[in-house]
Every structure is written in structure tokens, then in C-alpha cells.
Amino acid sequence: MSPVLHIAANELRLMARARVAQLAIALVVILSAVAALTAISQGRESQEIRSRFQAQADREFDGQPARHPHRMVHYGHFVFRPLPALAGFDPGVDAFTGSTLFLEGHRQNSANFGDVRQSSLLVRFGQLTPAFVIQALGPLVLIFLGFGAIARERDSGLLRLHFTQGVRAGQVVLGKAAALSVVAGLILAPALGALAWLTLVGGAAPVAALTLAAGYAAYLLVWVLATTSISALAPSSRTALASLVAAWALSAILAPRLATDIALLAAPQPTRLETDIAIQRDLKKIGDSHNPDDPHFNAFRASVLKTYGVARVEDLPVNYRGLIAMEGERLTSSLFERYAERQFADQRRQSGMALALGLVSPTLAVRSLSMAASGTDLEGHRRFLRQAEAYRYAIVQRLNRLQAERLTFSDDSKRNSDPEAGRRVRIDPGAWRQTPDFVYRPASTSEALGAATPGLLLLGGWLALAGGLAWAASRRLERAGA
Amino acid sequence: MSHLGQELQLFLRQRLAVPTLALLALLSVVSVVAGMTEIRRQVETIARIQPLQAAEEAVVAAWVSRDGDAGNAAYYTFHATWDRPSALAFAALGQRDVAPYVLRVRALALESQIHEGETYNAELALPGRFDWAFVLTFLAPLILIVLLHDLISGEREAGRLQALQAAGGRTGLWTHRAGLRAGLVFVAVAAPFIAGAAMSGASAVEVLGVLAVAGLYLAFWTLVCLGVGALGRSSVANGAVLAATWVVLTLVLPALAHIAINSANPVRQGVELTLAQREAVHAGWDKPKDATLAAFFRVHTEWRDTPPVTSGFHWKWYYAFQHLGDLSVADPVRAYRRGLESRDAWTARVGLVLPAAGVQTALHRMAGTDLAAQLAYQDRIRAFHERLRRFYYPYIFNETPFREGDFAKAPRWAEGD
């Protein structure tokens, strides 16, 4: 047996006999399994609830009675953000964003009923998911089982004995790291099982699942190498433990929160209320449909009259009120889009800044990769918001067009004074049924992988750094041992 | 006292002592500064929206008062509400980063307005904020572990234990030493908080309350450290056991409790009630006006004798079915709220067993930044909305013209609301 394998086998035998090691591994494996089971079942449950609500909303829309189309514009529609399959592995920001959006004419509502506002402060302790267990607890188990791997043997003089038998320091470091990697594999196993399940049964994209598996394996390998190296470099096992736990606390506990505060401080965002007011102001500047002498709407009327070659709106072959509604919607919608894109850009800048702290924290790097590959990052929510806005615009304009084409101007103008006209402006509910339902298009695999790339690169950097550290530790040990 | 001074000198000469305490003090200062910056930003936002809102209102007033239609005034005028942070909010930001602290409402049906959210970066909200409550709950115990895990075992490993125990036979030696270290940790974490609280204008009672909670929490961890240390294992083993205890008590068990509480108290009513309320409000357009108004007059008898609606559209009827829409979901609204309160109550119960959850519950309650505070803000909005409705009703039901001067008479959100 090669010395490396021999050392690894010995270390594993030692761990298998130690009560603490057994307990730690059992605990984290059980936790990981519990997390995987609850995350998968919760994910499935909330997906079921959402599709049930979506079906209910679609049914209710289709079932509305004969109405004036503008009533339907305000009746609006509810859409629900479907949960991606891999949310059972890493729900990401799902609980922190609303999952339902009310769409109506000339208003943009917020996505509501996110779990974070419906939960007690316990939600801020972190959610027990397979992702959380590996990100936060996995490294700690590796540290506890590995901090003494080399330091202990040096303290007891065993290391010197190895060296006199002709074992190289590099082989010791490699062997210990190999043993610890087996532990990492055990920690990872339930999560890999969950990924396999989600791929085979849940229909998740295999490439995304593989990316997750590779990312987490790399992440744990960083900690395996760091733990082994620090164990070799530290003057005593106590110092090794202290510095490793400190590094863990910095990476997994401190950095994520610091990153949040730094990013928010550097790039604050306006509140919703201020944005609403800003949009209203801009709208007034372009055209005010309440103002009978508004230049924009006067010009609009003139151009409509010219197009149809008539002198008065009453003579148009279409209902002018419907045309006004379409023009108004076009204006508000373009402003919504401009402000939303600005907000998305602000948020991307914030998130980028937070990810930059991944330079000091591999946990931030793996978190970003994990959410991106699972499709539960903020980009996924933005995609939902964007598609929902496009859908909102499409159905509202469709209803406005019905108002323009199926109603006469004269009926529409006296619908409140003449009961007969009031009856005629209610159009056949078949039109509601013909309105297409909202279909969410999730991120394609290549989009998800693209979003995961920064995190993947950062992790690659960390892996190289940890490898370098292990190499340096071997050199140091070699010189000290000789 | 001179004995304690001697112990202090001894302790501060240790290699890890000063850097560790300095680190904790620094983190505590950073958290207080970060919290105060955030709260200042929120206060500034609240101040900034007032003139914005006034200008908005002036624009609406200018065109509405042309024909004096009160229905338009009520429909187009938004009224700002806000939730001013308490003096202690900087120390425990809680839900203030995900729940709106400024919200505009109109005299229309409330249930489609009150659940509106705020725009925030969910990726940043996910890990939570770096506030003082976080430093106290998560980091201070780690520092205590660093300073206390080798209190006895360190002396034994240095070969001084027997001598120490023989010298004078003072039983209080370990109590003194542990008390000294815990006291220094307390000062390092609490001093920046006291400074921040003083600058934020917190009362002495509030500060003492927070300090008492912090003191109890640190005392708990000190006892845990001493308990583990008393078992007579090596410093390394103590460190490992204590760190594992910390992980289980502050990360694992609260996360498990969260899962258990949320699945035991589902709150699906939120979505259900908004779907149901929309149906009720919009069905109002298709129901006979007389029936709608009759139902409304059963609640608001005072308008029963106003002139009947004969035209195709009248604001009376419109605002009547808006309000009836809210009333139709009163039951699910109550159920939704009960579900949320039940989650909060269970968390408080968990806090009795889990110190980390307990200290967070207590701090956020005192700071007024928890779920209960969010619900209290919603209650104030409900009361304000009621005043708004009652302000507009006389104009609408008596068909009184709404003039420019009437805008100033509308109810204003007051801090005491």
C-alpha cells in the first residue's frame, strides 16, 4: 500500500473509533437528510399550492360575466411564480420575495406574501436546507475532525517517527487530506441523493444538478485542504482549532451579513412609495389624460383623426375611448419598464458588490453559485417580474383593443346615463376565455450556468489558493521534519 | 479589589486576551454604526416623502376641484402613512428591511392595499443585517468560548493547577476569573450599544432592559463554558465541545424550530383573502345597486336616508361595494392574523428554551421591529383608513362639492395613530 493510502486508512480508522467523530458525522448526515426531506416536501407542497391558486385565478378570470372591457382591466389577473425543481435543494431567495403578483391596468403592484414577512424572526437564523447544511455546517465538521490530523501527531512525536520511516511530508498532508475528503463525501452524500431525486423524479436539469454537485464538492474540498494545511502549519492543535473556527466564523457567519450592509450602504435604493410618485410625475410630464388641453393627447387625437381621415372622434370607425386607453397604457408601461430596469440594475450592482466579498469568503462564492444553478437567485425573481409585466401589458392592451373595436364611441360615452347603452357596452364573456393564460418561462440551463459562473470562478480561485496552502504546508513540514 | 486588579493584569497579559476583546468591541461598534446609519436613512426617507406627498396632492387638487367631484378626490388622493423607528431600532433592525415602513393608502378597499410590499434586494435580505443583536447573539458567545474554554484546563496543562488550588484554598478563584472575563466581554459588547442608545435618545429604562437581557444571555454562556470546563477534559476538547454546543444552540435548533413552527401554523389565508376580496369587490359592479347599498346601509346607517341612486354610475354605490368587499373577507383576515400571531407566540415559547431565540425575541420586541410591530403598524393603517373613509363619505353621500380647500381637511397620519 502506498504511504498516502496507508496514512489515509489509518486516519479513517482512528476517526471511526473516536466517539466525537462518530457523533459529529452522524449528526451532520442526519441533519442533511432531514433538511433534504423537508426541503423537497416543502418545495413540492408550495409548488402545488401555487399551481392550485394559479388555476383558481385563471378559472375566475375566464368565468367573469359580460362586462365593459375596462372593468376587466381593473379586475386584473393574479399570477404566481412557480418554484423551480431545484428549489428543493436550495430555495434561495424564494422566501424573501413575494410569490404572487396582482396585475391590473396602469398600476404596477408588488409581489406579495413572501414567507419572510409571514414568519417570526426565526427566519433570520437561516433555513435548514441541504444547501445551508453544507454551506454552514459542513466546514465545521471537517474542522472538528481535521484540526488535529497533523498537529496532534506532531504534539505527540508521531510525525517525526513517520519521517524517520521515510515518509515524505507531502505524503502525510495528502493522506490526511484524503481521509478528510472521505468525511466530506459522507457530508455531501444526502445532498447528492436529494439532487439525484430532484433530477430523476422532479425533472430538474441534469447539468444544473451536476454544477451544484461539483460546486459543493469543490467548496468542501477547499475546507479539507485548508483544515489539513492549518493543522500542519499551526504551532499546536489548540491554535489550529482556534484559527480554523475563526476562519469559519468569518466566512460563514460574519461575511454574508457584512456584505449585505456594505452593499446597501454603497448603493441604497429608493422606497416603493418614492418610485410610485416619481413615475406619476414623469407620466404627467409626458401627457395628462385628465387635462382636456393636454398637448400630448391633443396631438394624439389629431394624428388618429388624420389616419382615419375624419374630422371628429365621433366619426371614427373605432371607439376613441379605447384608443385613449391604449395610448395611456403604452405611456405608463414604458415608464414602469424604465424604472424597473433601473431598479434591477441597482440590485445587480448591490449583489455584485456583495459577491465581491466572496474574495474573503468561499461561503459567499458557493452561495451565489448554488442559488444561480438552482434558479432561485434574485435574477429568477426578476425574470418572473419581467415576464409578468409583459403579460400584464399584453392582456390590458388586448382588453383596451376590445373596448376600441367592439364598443361604439356613442355607447361608451353614455353608458352611465342610458341603460340600453350601458347594456351594450358589456361584451360577451367569451373574450375573457380567449385571453391567454400566463406561462412562466424559467431560466434556460445555459442562462442558469451563466449566472453561476462568477461563483464558480471564485470557488476555482479558492480551490487553487487552498491547494497552494497545502503545498506550502508540506514544504514547511518537510523542512521542520528534516 | 486589589486582588481583582492583579487578576486583570494577569489576564490581559495573555496572548489572546486583548486582541479578542478588541475584535469584539470593534464588531460591536461597527454593528451599532451600521444600525444607526440604516435607521437614519429610514428617518430621512420618512421626512423626504412629506413634501413629495404634498406636491402630489396639490396636483390632484388642481384638477379635481375644477368640477368638485368628491368621488374623484377620494379615488385619486393617496394618503401617506409611516412607521417611525423606535429609539432602540438601530440595535435590532428585525423586519424593517423587508416590510414597508412607508405606505400610501386610498379610501378604496383596503385589503388590496395593506399587504403591499417594499422593494428590496432579496439576495441581501437573505443573510440578515449586521446589527447589534446579531453581534450579541452570535458572536459574543464565540468570544466567550475563546476566553473561557481553557480557564481551568489551561492552568492544568501549564502545570499550575495544583499550586493554584493549594495556595490559600480560595474557592472563589475560578468564579473571580470567569466573572472578570465575562465582565470584560459584556463591557466590550455593551459599551458601543450604550453610546448608540444615548445618541438615539433611548430611555434609561429601555437601555437597562436591553443590558439585562444581554447580561443574562452572556451569563448563560459563561455557565456553559464553566460547566464544560469542569468536566476536566483538555483545552482542545473543551473548545471543540463548546463550539459544537454553540452551533447546535444558535444555528441548528432555531432552524429546526422555524421549520416546525411554520409547518404547524400555515398562513395560506393571505393569498386566499386577496383572491376572495377581489371577487367580492368586482362582483359589486354586476349586482343590483339597491341590494349593494342596502347591505352597506346596514353597516353605515347614517347614510340610509340620502337620495337613492338612479343613474348608471354613482360614487356612493362604488364606495359602498369597495367597503363591502373588505367586510366580506373579515373572517379570513382574522384567521390570517391569528396564524401570524400564533407563529410569533410559538417563537416566544421556543425562546424560553433556546437562549439565542429568546434573546432575539426580547431584543426585537423591545426595539419594536418584530412581526408584532409590523402587525401593529397595519392596525394603525386600518384605523387611519377608517378615518379616511368617514372623511370622504359626507361629501360623497350628501353630494357635497369637494373644493380645493377641502383637501387640507383630510385626516393626516399622526405619530400617535
Interface residues (C-beta under 8 A of the other chain):
Chain A: V20 A24 L31 V34 T38 Q42 I49 F53 Q56 A57 E60 Q64 P65 R67 R71 H74 Y75 G76 F78 G92 V93 F96 T97 G98 T100 F102 N109 S110 A111 N112 F113 G114 D115 V116 R117 Q118 S119 S120 L121 L122 V123 R124 F125 G126 Q127 L128 F132 A136 L137 L140 F144 G148 S237 R238 L241 A242 V245 A249 I253 L254 P256 R257 L258 A259 T260 D261 A263 L264 L265 P268 Q269 P270 T271 R272 L273 E274 T275 D276 I277 Q280 K284 D288 H290 N291 Q343 Q347 Q350 S351 A354 M371 D377 L378 H381 R415 N416 S417 D418 P419 G422
Chain B: L16 L27 A34 T37 E38 R41 T45 R48 I49 L52 Q53 E56 V59 W63 A80 G94 Q95 V98 A99 P100 V102 L103 R104 S112 H115 E116 G117 E118 T119 Y120 N121 A122 E123 L124 A125 L126 P127 G128 R129 F130 F134 F138 L139 L142 V146 D150 S235 V236 A237 G239 A240 A243 A244 V247 T250 L251 V252 P254 A255 L256 A257 H258 I259 I261 N262 S263 V267 R268 G270 V271 T274 L275 R278 E279 H282 W285 D286 S311 G312 F313 L340 R343 D344 W346 T347 V350 A356 A357 Q360 T361 H364 D370 L371 Q374
